[in-house]
Amino acid sequence: MKLSLHDLPVSEQAVYTALKELPLEEKKTLWRLLQYTNKDHICLIPFPTANVAALNAKNIIVENPNYRGSGKSYYVLRNAPHLMKKLQAFAGRPNPLS
């Protein structure tokens, strides 16, 4: 199964296009984050890297201001829930709604 631009709501198509244009290392970092996000699309990172900072600067991930623990907490694709669910399925994660 291949993800298509037309499988997404219009509001999320710009995010999908931005993801396709990311450099390879940032795509790999995002893929790893997708694999470790929880059902609320939150991922904890003990040591943020330059690629994480780049994804944060592009608003693909957004720092969680309420997190007070060690490391950093990020919302992954917070503004694109449909895209997030499809990418998590590709990442081998079970769909919590099925």
VENDARA-V980798 format. One record per backbone hydrogen bond with DSSP energy under -1.0 kcal/mol. CO is the residue of the C=O (numbers start at 0). NH is the residue of the N-H. Records with the same first field share a line. If there is no record, write none. Layout:
BEGIN
CO: NH, NH
END
This chain:
BEGIN
3: 6
4: 7
8: 11
11: 15
12: 16
13: 17
14: 18
15: 19
16: 20
18: 21
22: 26
23: 27
24: 28
25: 29
26: 30
27: 31
28: 32
29: 33
30: 34
37: 40
40: 75
41: 37
42: 73
44: 71
48: 52
49: 53
50: 54
51: 55
52: 56
53: 57
54: 59, 60
55: 58
59: 76
61: 74
63: 66
71: 44
72: 63
73: 42
74: 61
76: 79
79: 83
80: 84
81: 85
82: 86
83: 87
84: 88
85: 89
86: 90
87: 92
88: 91
94: 97
END
